[in-house]
């Protein structure tokens, strides 16, 4: 394992990766607190803002570039941003079931599945984990 590939990457890639890794940790912490509590709401907003940052920052990362500077992963970023709005709205309207289902879908799809794609050969996180 070596951090050199990440440290040599553009700043936007570094920030994107660090915040995404932080989101994994924050997700675990968030699920340990009682739903609806003050701490859950504070951590939840932190999670939403962080996830929004990760989704937005992806538009400045164009290493795959299937369609000009964009790729299919950018469709996930658009979906993520829309889902964040829908899921926050569900929470504010006290639609707990919709909020829980939507946020769990985001954790699974936008965080875990997208995170696994970063471990494919040729990607920076693959190089970090395997030592290049």
C-alpha positions, -999 to +999 in steps of 0.1 A: +000+000+000+013+035-009-004+069-008+019+082-036-006+078-064-032+098-044-007+124-033+005+128-069-031+132-082-047+166-088-061+184-058-097+178-068-091+140-069-074+141-035-103+161-019-129+138-036-112+107-023-106+120+012-142+132+016-155+099+002-134+079+026-147+101+054-182+095+043-177+057+048-166+063+084-194+089+089-220+065+076-210+039+102-211+065+130-244+079+118-261+045+120-250+042+156-271+071+168-309+071+174-327+082+143-342+116+145-320+127+174-302+160+174-268+142+168-284+122+139-296+155+123-262+172+127-243+142+114-270+138+087-265+173+074-227+168+075-232+136+055-255+153+029-231+182+024-202+158+021-220+136-004-230+166-024-193+177-025-182+142-036-209+142-064-201+177-075-164+173-074-167+143-098-175+167-126-139+180-125-125+145-126-124+132-162-099+104-163-123+079-180-138+104-205-163+082-224-183+112-236-158+141-239-148+148-203-177+128-189-184+091-183-213+069-170-202+076-134-212+112-139-248+100-144-245+085-109-234+119-097-264+136-112-287+109-097-270+113-063-275+151-062-312+147-071-316+119-045-301+140-018-327+167-024-355+141-025-343+124+007-338+156+027-372+167+016-387+134+028-370+138+062-382+174+066-418+162+058-414+134+084-417+107+058-394+084+077-398+054+055-391+072+022-361+089+039-347+057+053-351+038+020-336+066-001-306+072+022-299+035+024-300+033-014-276+062-016-252+046+008-253+013-011-253+027-047-235+060-046-210+052-018-204+015-017-209+004-054-192+036-067-164+031-042-158-005-054-154+009-090-124+029-077-107-004-069-106-015-106-071-018-122-059+015-136-077+036-110-058+056-084-073+038-054-063+005-069-028+018-072-030+030-036-041-004-022-018-025-044+013-003-043+010+006-079 
